[in-house]
Amino acid sequence: MSYRTYQKRTAAFALSAALAGSAVLMAAPTASATVQDVNYQCKTPIGNKGAVSPIDMKSVKSGSGYKITMSFQKGVSSSPVELGKGAMKPSAVIKLGGAETGQLAVSGPPNAEAIPANSPIKISDLSGTYTPKKSGKVTFTAGVLTIKALGTTTTCTPSNNPKPSLELDVKAAGGGGGSGSTGSTGSSGSTGSSGAGSSSSSSSSSGGGGQLPQTGPEDSAIALGTLGGTVLLAGAAGALWLTRRRQQAPR
């Protein structure tokens, strides 16, 4: 093998190792999620009703923010009459905690199928877009659920002080840090419905809920990856320089 070929292979190996090291560090997780049982106490037009539903939340990076999806694994409340297809429209708020406080509004599509009378109302997946205004760890906890159907409104409030279903380690676009308050964030509807068999993004469910649970700030991972790549490349360059010096030394 010629000296020039050796140089090229050594440089290629060093570059590959640096890129691989950066990729591993950048893949460090930035979120964690856990399914939480939420005891909803609902005020309906015909009286009070209660139901417990496991609540799952997952996040997907979207531009400078995150798409947050809230899934109900069991039905809540019920109707004394059948709710025809498209008759029920759900929405909810998610309480923010940690680095930010406030609420995130989430909503979903109307029921895709008729809901029989006196049976648990299956809530479709609710989603909204969260854009960080502060850097740090932000928690997401189930808040008030609102069900509108046949000209009536049912309000379901968590009564068991549930724990957060999701925690994100985020960085604000402007680099802001520390605690602060935010107003409600705009929401957008999602597709699909969830029932008792819906997939979960929690650590106790399979599949990790799409894109999940990661811990550690992205900016730190990028910085470490860049540093690791620089060190590896510098070492390779030094090795090549010494080899060239030996080749050029007078014999």
Phi and psi restraints in degrees (value plus and minus 20) as a CYANA .aco file:
   2 SER   PHI     -89.5   -49.5
   2 SER   PSI     141.4   181.4
   3 TYR   PHI     -83.5   -43.5
   3 TYR   PSI     -60.1   -20.1
   4 ARG   PHI     -84.7   -44.7
   4 ARG   PSI     -60.5   -20.5
   5 THR   PHI     -83.1   -43.1
   5 THR   PSI     -60.5   -20.5
   6 TYR   PHI     -81.2   -41.2
   6 TYR   PSI     -61.8   -21.8
   7 GLN   PHI     -79.8   -39.8
   7 GLN   PSI     -67.8   -27.8
   8 LYS   PHI     -82.8   -42.8
   8 LYS   PSI     -63.1   -23.1
   9 ARG   PHI     -86.8   -46.8
   9 ARG   PSI     -58.7   -18.7
  10 THR   PHI     -84.7   -44.7
  10 THR   PSI     -64.6   -24.6
  11 ALA   PHI     -84.3   -44.3
  11 ALA   PSI     -61.3   -21.3
  12 ALA   PHI     -84.2   -44.2
  12 ALA   PSI     -60.9   -20.9
  13 PHE   PHI     -83.2   -43.2
  13 PHE   PSI     -63.9   -23.9
  14 ALA   PHI     -82.8   -42.8
  14 ALA   PSI     -62.2   -22.2
  15 LEU   PHI     -85.2   -45.2
  15 LEU   PSI     -61.8   -21.8
  16 SER   PHI     -83.4   -43.4
  16 SER   PSI     -61.9   -21.9
  17 ALA   PHI     -83.9   -43.9
  17 ALA   PSI     -59.9   -19.9
  18 ALA   PHI     -85.2   -45.2
  18 ALA   PSI     -64.2   -24.2
  19 LEU   PHI     -86.2   -46.2
  19 LEU   PSI     -58.4   -18.4
  20 ALA   PHI     -84.8   -44.8
  20 ALA   PSI     -61.3   -21.3
  21 GLY   PHI     -82.9   -42.9
  21 GLY   PSI     -61.0   -21.0
  22 SER   PHI     -84.4   -44.4
  22 SER   PSI     -61.5   -21.5
  23 ALA   PHI     -83.9   -43.9
  23 ALA   PSI     -60.6   -20.6
  24 VAL   PHI     -84.0   -44.0
  24 VAL   PSI     -64.1   -24.1
  25 LEU   PHI     -87.7   -47.7
  25 LEU   PSI     -58.5   -18.5
  26 MET   PHI     -90.6   -50.6
  26 MET   PSI     -38.2     1.8
  27 ALA   PHI    -104.7   -64.7
  27 ALA   PSI     -16.1    23.9
  28 ALA   PHI     -78.4   -38.4
  28 ALA   PSI     115.8   155.8
  29 PRO   PHI     -82.3   -42.3
  29 PRO   PSI     129.3   169.3
  30 THR   PHI    -147.8  -107.8
  30 THR   PSI      -9.2    30.8
  31 ALA   PHI    -171.1  -131.1
  31 ALA   PSI     137.9   177.9
  32 SER   PHI    -164.1  -124.1
  32 SER   PSI     127.1   167.1
  33 ALA   PHI    -162.9  -122.9
  33 ALA   PSI     128.6   168.6
  34 THR   PHI    -163.8  -123.8
  34 THR   PSI     110.9   150.9
  35 VAL   PHI     -86.7   -46.7
  35 VAL   PSI     110.7   150.7
  36 GLN   PHI    -140.9  -100.9
  36 GLN   PSI     114.8   154.8
  37 ASP   PHI     -96.3   -56.3
  37 ASP   PSI     106.6   146.6
  38 VAL   PHI    -137.5   -97.5
  38 VAL   PSI     103.5   143.5
  39 ASN   PHI    -111.1   -71.1
  39 ASN   PSI      80.7   120.7
  40 TYR   PHI    -107.4   -67.4
  40 TYR   PSI     107.0   147.0
  41 GLN   PHI    -127.0   -87.0
  41 GLN   PSI      94.9   134.9
  42 CYS   PHI    -126.3   -86.3
  42 CYS   PSI     114.7   154.7
  43 LYS   PHI    -121.1   -81.1
  43 LYS   PSI      90.1   130.1
  44 THR   PHI    -130.5   -90.5
  44 THR   PSI     146.5   186.5
  45 PRO   PHI     -81.6   -41.6
  45 PRO   PSI     -38.4     1.6
  46 ILE   PHI    -133.2   -93.2
  46 ILE   PSI      -6.1    33.9
  47 GLY   PHI     109.3   149.3
  47 GLY   PSI    -198.1  -158.1
  48 ASN   PHI    -111.0   -71.0
  48 ASN   PSI     121.8   161.8
  49 LYS   PHI    -157.2  -117.2
  49 LYS   PSI     137.5   177.5
  50 GLY   PHI    -158.5  -118.5
  50 GLY   PSI     130.8   170.8
  51 ALA   PHI    -181.3  -141.3
  51 ALA   PSI     128.4   168.4
  52 VAL   PHI    -127.4   -87.4
  52 VAL   PSI     108.6   148.6
  53 SER   PHI    -150.8  -110.8
  53 SER   PSI     111.5   151.5
  54 PRO   PHI     -86.3   -46.3
  54 PRO   PSI     111.3   151.3
  55 ILE   PHI    -131.4   -91.4
  55 ILE   PSI     107.6   147.6
  56 ASP   PHI    -136.3   -96.3
  56 ASP   PSI     116.7   156.7
  57 MET   PHI    -148.0  -108.0
  57 MET   PSI     123.7   163.7
  58 LYS   PHI    -158.6  -118.6
  58 LYS   PSI     139.6   179.6
  59 SER   PHI    -148.8  -108.8
  59 SER   PSI     126.4   166.4
  60 VAL   PHI    -154.5  -114.5
  60 VAL   PSI     106.7   146.7
  61 LYS   PHI     -81.2   -41.2
  61 LYS   PSI     112.6   152.6
  62 SER   PHI    -161.3  -121.3
  62 SER   PSI      79.7   119.7
  63 GLY   PHI      41.5    81.5
  63 GLY   PSI    -146.2  -106.2
  64 SER   PHI    -109.0   -69.0
  64 SER   PSI     -17.6    22.4
  65 GLY   PHI    -149.8  -109.8
  65 GLY   PSI    -179.2  -139.2
  66 TYR   PHI    -157.0  -117.0
  66 TYR   PSI     119.9   159.9
  67 LYS   PHI    -108.1   -68.1
  67 LYS   PSI      97.8   137.8
  68 ILE   PHI    -122.2   -82.2
  68 ILE   PSI     106.8   146.8
  69 THR   PHI    -137.6   -97.6
  69 THR   PSI     109.0   149.0
  70 MET   PHI    -130.2   -90.2
  70 MET   PSI     103.3   143.3
  71 SER   PHI    -137.0   -97.0
  71 SER   PSI     118.0   158.0
  72 PHE   PHI    -123.0   -83.0
  72 PHE   PSI     100.9   140.9
  73 GLN   PHI    -108.3   -68.3
  73 GLN   PSI     -30.3     9.7
  74 LYS   PHI    -159.1  -119.1
  74 LYS   PSI     137.0   177.0
  75 GLY   PHI     -92.6   -52.6
  75 GLY   PSI     136.3   176.3
  76 VAL   PHI    -150.1  -110.1
  76 VAL   PSI     131.7   171.7
  77 SER   PHI      36.1    76.1
  77 SER   PSI    -191.2  -151.2
  78 SER   PHI    -186.9  -146.9
  78 SER   PSI     147.9   187.9
  79 SER   PHI    -143.4  -103.4
  79 SER   PSI     120.1   160.1
  80 PRO   PHI     -91.6   -51.6
  80 PRO   PSI     -34.0     6.0
  81 VAL   PHI    -147.0  -107.0
  81 VAL   PSI     139.9   179.9
  82 GLU   PHI     -85.4   -45.4
  82 GLU   PSI     118.1   158.1
  83 LEU   PHI    -121.6   -81.6
  83 LEU   PSI      91.8   131.8
  84 GLY   PHI     -85.4   -45.4
  84 GLY   PSI     149.0   189.0
  85 LYS   PHI     -75.3   -35.3
  85 LYS   PSI     107.4   147.4
  86 GLY   PHI      59.8    99.8
  86 GLY   PSI     -13.2    26.8
  87 ALA   PHI    -103.5   -63.5
  87 ALA   PSI     -38.5     1.5
  88 MET   PHI    -134.9   -94.9
  88 MET   PSI     110.2   150.2
  89 LYS   PHI    -142.5  -102.5
  89 LYS   PSI      95.8   135.8
  90 PRO   PHI    -119.4   -79.4
  90 PRO   PSI     132.9   172.9
  91 SER   PHI    -175.4  -135.4
  91 SER   PSI     144.8   184.8
  92 ALA   PHI    -179.3  -139.3
  92 ALA   PSI     151.8   191.8
  93 VAL   PHI    -141.4  -101.4
  93 VAL   PSI     125.6   165.6
  94 ILE   PHI    -133.5   -93.5
  94 ILE   PSI     108.1   148.1
  95 LYS   PHI    -103.0   -63.0
  95 LYS   PSI     111.1   151.1
  96 LEU   PHI    -113.9   -73.9
  96 LEU   PSI     124.3   164.3
  97 GLY   PHI    -165.3  -125.3
  97 GLY   PSI     156.8   196.8
  98 GLY   PHI      63.4   103.4
  98 GLY   PSI    -143.8  -103.8
  99 ALA   PHI     -85.0   -45.0
  99 ALA   PSI     -45.4    -5.4
 100 GLU   PHI    -149.6  -109.6
 100 GLU   PSI     130.7   170.7
 101 THR   PHI    -146.1  -106.1
 101 THR   PSI     134.8   174.8
 102 GLY   PHI     118.7   158.7
 102 GLY   PSI    -173.7  -133.7
 103 GLN   PHI    -159.3  -119.3
 103 GLN   PSI     128.6   168.6
 104 LEU   PHI    -134.6   -94.6
 104 LEU   PSI     101.7   141.7
 105 ALA   PHI    -102.9   -62.9
 105 ALA   PSI     111.4   151.4
 106 VAL   PHI    -148.3  -108.3
 106 VAL   PSI     130.7   170.7
 107 SER   PHI    -167.6  -127.6
 107 SER   PSI     147.3   187.3
 108 GLY   PHI    -164.2  -124.2
 108 GLY   PSI     156.2   196.2
 109 PRO   PHI     -95.7   -55.7
 109 PRO   PSI     140.5   180.5
 110 PRO   PHI     -81.9   -41.9
 110 PRO   PSI     145.3   185.3
 111 ASN   PHI     -80.4   -40.4
 111 ASN   PSI     112.9   152.9
 112 ALA   PHI    -100.1   -60.1
 112 ALA   PSI     -40.1    -0.1
 113 GLU   PHI    -153.5  -113.5
 113 GLU   PSI     139.1   179.1
 114 ALA   PHI     -83.7   -43.7
 114 ALA   PSI     123.2   163.2
 115 ILE   PHI    -128.5   -88.5
 115 ILE   PSI      97.5   137.5
 116 PRO   PHI     -81.9   -41.9
 116 PRO   PSI     136.3   176.3
 117 ALA   PHI     -83.1   -43.1
 117 ALA   PSI     123.9   163.9
 118 ASN   PHI      37.8    77.8
 118 ASN   PSI      12.1    52.1
 119 SER   PHI    -143.1  -103.1
 119 SER   PSI     132.2   172.2
 120 PRO   PHI     -75.5   -35.5
 120 PRO   PSI     116.3   156.3
 121 ILE   PHI    -104.2   -64.2
 121 ILE   PSI      97.1   137.1
 122 LYS   PHI     -99.7   -59.7
 122 LYS   PSI     104.2   144.2
 123 ILE   PHI    -113.5   -73.5
 123 ILE   PSI     110.6   150.6
 124 SER   PHI     -89.3   -49.3
 124 SER   PSI     143.4   183.4
 125 ASP   PHI     -79.2   -39.2
 125 ASP   PSI     115.2   155.2
 126 LEU   PHI    -129.1   -89.1
 126 LEU   PSI     118.6   158.6
 127 SER   PHI    -162.2  -122.2
 127 SER   PSI     138.1   178.1
 128 GLY   PHI    -179.8  -139.8
 128 GLY   PSI     146.4   186.4
 129 THR   PHI    -124.6   -84.6
 129 THR   PSI     105.0   145.0
 130 TYR   PHI    -126.9   -86.9
 130 TYR   PSI     103.9   143.9
 131 THR   PHI    -134.1   -94.1
 131 THR   PSI      95.6   135.6
 132 PRO   PHI     -80.7   -40.7
 132 PRO   PSI     115.2   155.2
 133 LYS   PHI    -129.3   -89.3
 133 LYS   PSI     -35.6     4.4
 134 LYS   PHI    -150.5  -110.5
 134 LYS   PSI     129.9   169.9
 135 SER   PHI    -112.5   -72.5
 135 SER   PSI     123.7   163.7
 136 GLY   PHI     116.3   156.3
 136 GLY   PSI    -186.8  -146.8
 137 LYS   PHI    -108.5   -68.5
 137 LYS   PSI     105.4   145.4
 138 VAL   PHI    -137.7   -97.7
 138 VAL   PSI     112.2   152.2
 139 THR   PHI    -123.5   -83.5
 139 THR   PSI     132.9   172.9
 140 PHE   PHI    -147.6  -107.6
 140 PHE   PSI     100.0   140.0
 141 THR   PHI    -146.3  -106.3
 141 THR   PSI     119.0   159.0
 142 ALA   PHI     -77.8   -37.8
 142 ALA   PSI     112.2   152.2
 143 GLY   PHI    -136.1   -96.1
 143 GLY   PSI    -169.3  -129.3
 144 VAL   PHI     -90.0   -50.0
 144 VAL   PSI     114.1   154.1
 145 LEU   PHI    -123.5   -83.5
 145 LEU   PSI     115.5   155.5
 146 THR   PHI    -141.8  -101.8
 146 THR   PSI     109.7   149.7
 147 ILE   PHI    -140.5  -100.5
 147 ILE   PSI      99.5   139.5
 148 LYS   PHI    -128.6   -88.6
 148 LYS   PSI     106.6   146.6
 149 ALA   PHI    -174.6  -134.6
 149 ALA   PSI     115.3   155.3
 150 LEU   PHI      31.5    71.5
 150 LEU   PSI      20.3    60.3
 151 GLY   PHI      58.3    98.3
 151 GLY   PSI     -13.5    26.5
 152 THR   PHI    -135.3   -95.3
 152 THR   PSI     142.0   182.0
 153 THR   PHI    -147.9  -107.9
 153 THR   PSI     107.6   147.6
 154 THR   PHI    -132.2   -92.2
 154 THR   PSI     109.0   149.0
 155 THR   PHI    -133.0   -93.0
 155 THR   PSI     104.6   144.6
 156 CYS   PHI    -136.0   -96.0
 156 CYS   PSI     101.3   141.3
 157 THR   PHI    -133.1   -93.1
 157 THR   PSI     110.3   150.3
 158 PRO   PHI     -81.4   -41.4
 158 PRO   PSI     110.3   150.3
 159 SER   PHI    -130.8   -90.8
 159 SER   PSI     -24.6    15.4
 160 ASN   PHI    -128.7   -88.7
 160 ASN   PSI      -1.6    38.4
 161 ASN   PHI      28.4    68.4
 161 ASN   PSI      41.4    81.4
 162 PRO   PHI     -84.1   -44.1
 162 PRO   PSI     135.1   175.1
 163 LYS   PHI    -102.7   -62.7
 163 LYS   PSI     145.5   185.5
 164 PRO   PHI     -80.4   -40.4
 164 PRO   PSI     120.5   160.5
 165 SER   PHI    -110.0   -70.0
 165 SER   PSI     -35.7     4.3
 166 LEU   PHI    -171.0  -131.0
 166 LEU   PSI     123.8   163.8
 167 GLU   PHI    -153.9  -113.9
 167 GLU   PSI     110.9   150.9
 168 LEU   PHI    -140.1  -100.1
 168 LEU   PSI     120.0   160.0
 169 ASP   PHI    -119.4   -79.4
 169 ASP   PSI      85.9   125.9
 170 VAL   PHI    -137.6   -97.6
 170 VAL   PSI     144.3   184.3
 171 LYS   PHI    -150.1  -110.1
 171 LYS   PSI     104.5   144.5
 172 ALA   PHI     -86.9   -46.9
 172 ALA   PSI     127.9   167.9
 173 ALA   PHI     -78.3   -38.3
 173 ALA   PSI     -56.5   -16.5
 174 GLY   PHI    -109.0   -69.0
 174 GLY   PSI     -16.4    23.6
 175 GLY   PHI      59.1    99.1
 175 GLY   PSI      -3.5    36.5
 176 GLY   PHI     -85.5   -45.5
 176 GLY   PSI     134.0   174.0
 177 GLY   PHI    -163.4  -123.4
 177 GLY   PSI     148.2   188.2
 178 GLY   PHI      67.6   107.6
 178 GLY   PSI     157.0   197.0
 179 SER   PHI    -102.7   -62.7
 179 SER   PSI     134.7   174.7
 180 GLY   PHI    -193.4  -153.4
 180 GLY   PSI     148.4   188.4
 181 SER   PHI    -125.5   -85.5
 181 SER   PSI     126.2   166.2
 182 THR   PHI    -151.2  -111.2
 182 THR   PSI     135.7   175.7
 183 GLY   PHI    -102.7   -62.7
 183 GLY   PSI    -195.4  -155.4
 184 SER   PHI     -86.1   -46.1
 184 SER   PSI     122.5   162.5
 185 THR   PHI    -117.4   -77.4
 185 THR   PSI     123.3   163.3
 186 GLY   PHI     -81.1   -41.1
 186 GLY   PSI     135.5   175.5
 187 SER   PHI    -146.7  -106.7
 187 SER   PSI     143.1   183.1
 188 SER   PHI    -158.8  -118.8
 188 SER   PSI     128.3   168.3
 189 GLY   PHI     -92.6   -52.6
 189 GLY   PSI     136.1   176.1
 190 SER   PHI    -139.0   -99.0
 190 SER   PSI     148.5   188.5
 191 THR   PHI    -125.2   -85.2
 191 THR   PSI     140.4   180.4
 192 GLY   PHI      70.2   110.2
 192 GLY   PSI     141.9   181.9
 193 SER   PHI    -148.2  -108.2
 193 SER   PSI     139.7   179.7
 194 SER   PHI    -145.0  -105.0
 194 SER   PSI     122.3   162.3
 195 GLY   PHI    -155.2  -115.2
 195 GLY   PSI    -175.9  -135.9
 196 ALA   PHI     -85.1   -45.1
 196 ALA   PSI     -44.5    -4.5
 197 GLY   PHI    -120.0   -80.0
 197 GLY   PSI      -5.7    34.3
 198 SER   PHI     -87.9   -47.9
 198 SER   PSI     132.7   172.7
 199 SER   PHI     -94.6   -54.6
 199 SER   PSI     133.5   173.5
 200 SER   PHI    -142.7  -102.7
 200 SER   PSI     130.8   170.8
 201 SER   PHI    -123.3   -83.3
 201 SER   PSI     -11.1    28.9
 202 SER   PHI    -102.6   -62.6
 202 SER   PSI     148.3   188.3
 203 SER   PHI     -87.2   -47.2
 203 SER   PSI     -38.3     1.7
 204 SER   PHI    -113.9   -73.9
 204 SER   PSI     -21.2    18.8
 205 SER   PHI    -135.8   -95.8
 205 SER   PSI     140.2   180.2
 206 SER   PHI    -102.0   -62.0
 206 SER   PSI     136.5   176.5
 207 GLY   PHI      65.8   105.8
 207 GLY   PSI     -36.7     3.3
 208 GLY   PHI      46.8    86.8
 208 GLY   PSI      -6.7    33.3
 209 GLY   PHI      43.9    83.9
 209 GLY   PSI      26.7    66.7
 210 GLY   PHI      63.1   103.1
 210 GLY   PSI    -129.9   -89.9
 211 GLN   PHI    -126.5   -86.5
 211 GLN   PSI      81.4   121.4
 212 LEU   PHI    -142.7  -102.7
 212 LEU   PSI    -197.4  -157.4
 213 PRO   PHI     -22.5    17.5
 213 PRO   PSI      89.5   129.5
 214 GLN   PHI    -155.9  -115.9
 214 GLN   PSI     128.8   168.8
 215 THR   PHI    -150.2  -110.2
 215 THR   PSI     126.4   166.4
 216 GLY   PHI      84.6   124.6
 216 GLY   PSI     114.9   154.9
 217 PRO   PHI     -84.6   -44.6
 217 PRO   PSI     119.4   159.4
 218 GLU   PHI     -83.0   -43.0
 218 GLU   PSI     -59.2   -19.2
 219 ASP   PHI     -84.5   -44.5
 219 ASP   PSI     -54.3   -14.3
 220 SER   PHI     -88.0   -48.0
 220 SER   PSI     -61.0   -21.0
 221 ALA   PHI     -82.2   -42.2
 221 ALA   PSI     -62.3   -22.3
 222 ILE   PHI     -85.0   -45.0
 222 ILE   PSI     -62.8   -22.8
 223 ALA   PHI     -83.0   -43.0
 223 ALA   PSI     -64.0   -24.0
 224 LEU   PHI     -85.7   -45.7
 224 LEU   PSI     -60.5   -20.5
 225 GLY   PHI     -81.8   -41.8
 225 GLY   PSI     -63.9   -23.9
 226 THR   PHI     -82.7   -42.7
 226 THR   PSI     -62.9   -22.9
 227 LEU   PHI     -82.9   -42.9
 227 LEU   PSI     -64.9   -24.9
 228 GLY   PHI     -80.9   -40.9
 228 GLY   PSI     -62.9   -22.9
 229 GLY   PHI     -83.9   -43.9
 229 GLY   PSI     -60.3   -20.3
 230 THR   PHI     -83.1   -43.1
 230 THR   PSI     -63.3   -23.3
 231 VAL   PHI     -83.2   -43.2
 231 VAL   PSI     -64.5   -24.5
 232 LEU   PHI     -83.7   -43.7
 232 LEU   PSI     -63.1   -23.1
 233 LEU   PHI     -86.1   -46.1
 233 LEU   PSI     -58.4   -18.4
 234 ALA   PHI     -83.1   -43.1
 234 ALA   PSI     -60.8   -20.8
 235 GLY   PHI     -84.4   -44.4
 235 GLY   PSI     -61.9   -21.9
 236 ALA   PHI     -84.8   -44.8
 236 ALA   PSI     -60.4   -20.4
 237 ALA   PHI     -82.9   -42.9
 237 ALA   PSI     -60.2   -20.2
 238 GLY   PHI     -83.6   -43.6
 238 GLY   PSI     -60.6   -20.6
 239 ALA   PHI     -84.2   -44.2
 239 ALA   PSI     -62.0   -22.0
 240 LEU   PHI     -84.2   -44.2
 240 LEU   PSI     -59.7   -19.7
 241 TRP   PHI     -83.3   -43.3
 241 TRP   PSI     -63.1   -23.1
 242 LEU   PHI     -85.9   -45.9
 242 LEU   PSI     -59.7   -19.7
 243 THR   PHI     -82.7   -42.7
 243 THR   PSI     -63.8   -23.8
 244 ARG   PHI     -83.0   -43.0
 244 ARG   PSI     -59.3   -19.3
 245 ARG   PHI     -81.1   -41.1
 245 ARG   PSI     -60.7   -20.7
 246 ARG   PHI     -85.6   -45.6
 246 ARG   PSI     -58.5   -18.5
 247 GLN   PHI     -86.6   -46.6
 247 GLN   PSI     -53.7   -13.7
 248 GLN   PHI    -108.6   -68.6
 248 GLN   PSI     -31.1     8.9
 249 ALA   PHI     -85.9   -45.9
 249 ALA   PSI     119.9   159.9
 250 PRO   PHI     -81.8   -41.8
 250 PRO   PSI     119.0   159.0
